[in-house]
Amino acid sequence: MTQPGVPAQADRGWFGHPRGLSTLFFTEMWERFSYYGMRAFLILYMTKALGFTDAAAGVSYGNYVSSVWLTPILGGLIADRWLGQYRSVLYGGVLIALGHFSLAFTALPFFYAGLTLIVLGTGLLKPNISALVGSLYEPGDERRDAGFSIFYMGINLGAFIGPFIAGGLAEKVDWHLGFACAGIGMIFGLAQYVLGRNRLQPGIERLARARAEQAARVAPGTTTAGGMTSDDWRRIAAVLVLFLFASLFWGAYEQAGSTLSLFADRYVNLEFLGIKLYASWFASIQAGFVILLSPLFAWLWVRLGSRQPSSPAKFALALVFVGLAFVLLIPAGSMAQQGIKVSPMWLVWAYFIQELGELCLSPVGLSLVTKVAPVRLVSLLMGMFFLSNALGNWLAGWSTRFVSTAPLTTLFGVIAAITIGAGLILFLLLRPIRNLMGGVR
C-alpha cells in the first residue's frame, strides 16, 4: 500500500498506476452494471409492461436519466461541504442498491420510488468517485488522462455486462428479476469499495492537503466573489463553455437508450447467424467497443504526451464522430421505413463510430475538471460538468416521440447536422478556450 505523503508518481502498483485506481475501477464497474443493466430495458418495460405510449415513456425516461445526471451537482456540494468524497460514494451506493430492489416490486409506487432513490444515490456517487480518481495523481502527472481512460474502461465493462445479464433476465424471464439483478450488482460494488478503503487513503489525504495549501496561497486582495481568484473564475468559465458542447454530444450519444432502442426493437432483424437477439442487448455494444478501444486511447495519450490534442480539440473531434455515426444510419432509416428489417450491423458500426467520439470526450472531460477546478470545489465542478449529461439525456428522451411521428432519415439527419456543425464551431473556438484554461491542456 502506498503510504501517505508518497508522491503519486511513485505509486505504480496497478499496471503503472496508483493502486487505488483498481478499487475505484471495480466499484464503478459494478455501479455501472446496475445502472446500464436496468437502463437497457427501462423504456421497453414502460412501453410493453406498463402500457406507456412512446411519448409518455420518452418523457418518463428523459426525466429519469436527466435527473440522474442533474443531482451530481448537489452531491458534489454535499461532499465538498460536509461528507467528503469517500463517505458520499458509500452512501450513494447504498441508495442506488435500495432503488433497484424497490423496482423489483410490481406496484407502480415502487417504480417511481425506486427511480427516485437511484437518482439521489447517483448524485452522491458519480461526481465524487471521479474526484477520487483525480486525487490519485499529482498536478502535472501525465498519467492522469490515461488513468481516466482506464477508469472509463471499468465503467464500460459494467455497462457491457449489465444489459446482457439484467436485460436478458428482464426480457426472457421477468422484468422485475432484471431490476433485482441490477441491485445485486450494486451490492458487489459496495463490497469492493469498503474492502479497498486503505488504497484510497493517500488520495483522500492528498485532497485535504491540497485544499489547505490552496487556501494558504491566496493572498489578501487577490480574491473575487466566493473567495476565488480571477484565474479560478476563468477556468470555471472554460468548463462551462465545454459543458454546452458536451450537452450536444450527449444528446446524440444517449439516443442509444431511447430512439435507437426502439429502432432496434421495431426495425432491426433480431436474429443474427441463427442467434435470437434482444433489443436491450444493443446497449452493450457501445460499452464493448469502449473496452476494446480504451487501452488504445490510454496508450495513445501517453505516447503523444505533450503533443496530444488539447482537451477542447478532443471535444470537437467527439462531436464530429457522433455526427458521422448518424450520417451512417440515414440509409438504414430509409430502408426501415420501407418495411425492410435492417441488419443489426448498421447499429454495430454506428456505435463503433460513436465510441471513437466518446473516448475523446467523456474520460477526457472527467480528467479536465480535476485539472482546472479549484481543489476545494472539485466535486462541485464535477457535478456541474455532469449537467451536460443531464441536458443531453433529457434531449434523448424528448426526441423519442419522433420515432413514430417523423421520417427516420429526417431525425437522423438533423442530429448529424447539429453535432457536426457544433464540432466545427468548437474547432474555431480552441484558442480562446485554451486562454481561459490558463495553460492547462
PyMOL commands that set and color helices and strands:
alter all, ss='L'
color gray80, all
select helices_A, chain A and resi 8-10+20-48+54-70+72-83+85-103+108-135+144-172+175-195+197-217+225-227+230-257+259-267+279-307+311-336+345-372+375-403+408-428+430-436
alter helices_A, ss='H'
color red, helices_A
select strands_A, chain A and resi 271-272+275-276
alter strands_A, ss='S'
color yellow, strands_A
deselect
rebuild
show_as cartoon
